[in-house]
Amino acid sequence: MPHSDADSDSASDSHPTMTTGLRVCVVGPGAVGGLLAHSLLDAGIATSLLAHQRREQQIRTHGLVLVEPGGKENVKTPRVVGRASELGEQDVVFLCTKSIALPSLAPTLAPLIGPGTLIVSLMNGIPWWFFGGRGGDGSPLRLQSVDPDGAVSRALPPAQCLGCVVYLSSSLDAHGRVVPGAERRLIVGAPDGGNVDGAEAVAALLRHARFQVSTSGNIRREVWAKLWGNLALNPTSALTLATTDELLGSPLTRRLIENLMREAQQVGERIGIDIGMTVAERIAATQRLGAFKTSMLQDVESGRPLEVDTIVRSVSEIAQHVGVEVPFIDTILGLVALRNRGLVERRSRH
């Protein structure tokens, strides 16, 4: 499993001044963003929310509701808006939207971003800041699949970004209430291993909100470690409608997943990322989690578009750039892209 260069989960390590007078905004208060925002508010950290119209109205009407163990509702009433211009410049912006929304959303976030704003991404797949404009071989690299025409990087400067790899279970129920799981683990770090002060400040803020937080001097490795499993399991589950235990319990689908992971491992090694475990070890770790539905499977069941570009297409694009053949990844990309097109077309008709 992912490891970090410095680890602490004690709330007492947080710096008290980090919670005083901060301007904090959560963009996309869905399952993950809603849990994050609720936890920050519960810790006494004034937090504003930026949401799409339906979610904004839901929170305005009913509050930001978290269902505690036993079914009790814990309701917060934060400021929630539909346009970034209503909030103005922030100290910390947490991006919790689906990655497919970011290329069109990023330019609209300009009012939130000042020269000292820390931008923290909690999204699946390869983020726009991953290479900081340069590939593993030192040549310029911007991924068209995640940062089309550089629009995201222009709006959200990579030099101001921090990565946050999310290992927590949270969902929204039919009423828009946040239903948290047991795990609350986050890994925070700067893309180039620099901006240690910024990473530590955000980690302290999140610890104050009762998350288990570790910091990493190599956040790219942590992102790739999570992607390694998502790349193989998400699209296969979206195509088969199977849970992870079913996919890994069938010899043929397990072999496909192993091949996808081997190809991704080769790509990672070519760009200088060593996960530090074998494919078999990674699969064994996943099997210990038991039966669960991947985010793509949940999106298929809900009729939502899939995060194909950041989770699958990005790896295919990187492979092409560094000269690694990935026939299994390219095949699964073609198939899941067709599945996604069908979902998008059905959604547009309704």
Number of C-alpha atoms within 10 A of each C-alpha: 12 16 17 18 11 11 13 16 19 14 18 11 13 21 16 11 11 14 21 11 10 14 19 24 27 24 25 21 28 23 20 23 21 27 26 22 28 25 20 23 17 16 16 13 21 18 21 22 26 22 22 15 11 10 19 20 15 16 23 15 10 14 19 27 22 22 16 13 10 6 9 10 15 15 16 17 15 17 16 26 21 17 17 19 13 12 19 15 21 20 17 23 24 25 22 22 23 16 24 18 11 21 20 12 15 16 15 14 20 16 15 22 21 15 10 12 20 24 25 23 23 23 23 22 25 24 25 28 27 23 20 18 16 13 18 17 12 10 10 11 16 22 25 15 23 28 20 14 13 15 18 21 22 13 16 21 17 21 16 19 26 27 28 28 28 21 13 17 15 19 17 18 11 7 9 19 24 26 21 20 13 8 13 17 16 21 25 28 31 28 24 19 14 14 16 15 11 21 26 20 18 24 28 28 24 23 24 27 22 19 22 21 29 24 25 26 20 20 26 23 21 25 23 24 23 19 23 24 20 20 26 24 28 26 28 25 23 24 17 12 18 19 20 21 17 18 21 22 12 10 11 11 17 19 13 19 22 19 18 24 26 19 21 27 20 17 23 21 13 17 16 14 18 14 20 12 12 12 18 11 12 18 16 12 12 18 16 9 10 11 15 14 17 20 18 25 24 16 17 19 12 10 15 16 21 27 24 24 22 24 26 27 25 21 28 23 18 22 22 13 16 14 11 15 14 19 13 19 25 17 12 20 22 14 14 22 19 13 18 23 13 14 19 15 11 13 12 8 6 5
